[in-house]
């Protein structure tokens, strides 16, 4: 059996690396869903969440959220 970890992120540049570093080795698949737009009340600032996750070998999927 394979174990997967999926998480949603937006503007998590400061936190995504430590989060991914603490995922146990027995997790077979890691996927970060990165929102293309901010959640309600979040600032719409570009960051490197997706780049950092990719550098760590994680699959990144961009999701489009509504207003």
N, C-alpha and C positions, 0 to 999 in steps of 0.2 A: 504494500500500500504506500502511496506517495502522500506527503504532507505539503500543503501549500499555505502561504501566508499572503494575504491581500490587504492593502490599506489605501485609504484615500488621503491625498495631501494637496495643500495649496499654500504657498509661501511658508514652507517648512525648511528652508535652506539651513537654518541654524540647528535644527533638531533631527533632520533625516539621517545624517551620517551616524550619529551615536545610536539612533534607533535601529538602523540596519546592522550595525556592528554587534548588537546584543541579541540578534536572532540566532537561535541554536543551529549548530551544523546539521542536525537531523531534519531540518526543514528543507525539502527538496526544491521547491519553487517559490520564488519571491516576486510579487508583482505590486508595483505602486501605481495607483490610478491618480493621475495628476489632473486637477480641474483646470480648465482653460479660462475660467472666470472666477472671481472671488465669491465666497459665501456671503450672505447678507451681513453687512457691517464690516467686512474685511477690506483693507485698502487694496486697490488694484495695482500692486507694484510687481514688476517682473522679478523673479529670483531664479536660483539655479537648482531648485529641488529636483527637477527631472535630470539634469546633467549629473548631479552628484549620485543619484540612484543608479544611473547607467554606468558611471565610473566604477561602482561597486558590483557590477555584473547583474543588476536587477532588471527585470523586464519592466518597462515603463509604458503605460497606456494613457493617452490623453483623452479625457472625457470632456464633453461640452455640456455646460450647465446652463439652464435658463435664467432669466432675470428674476 
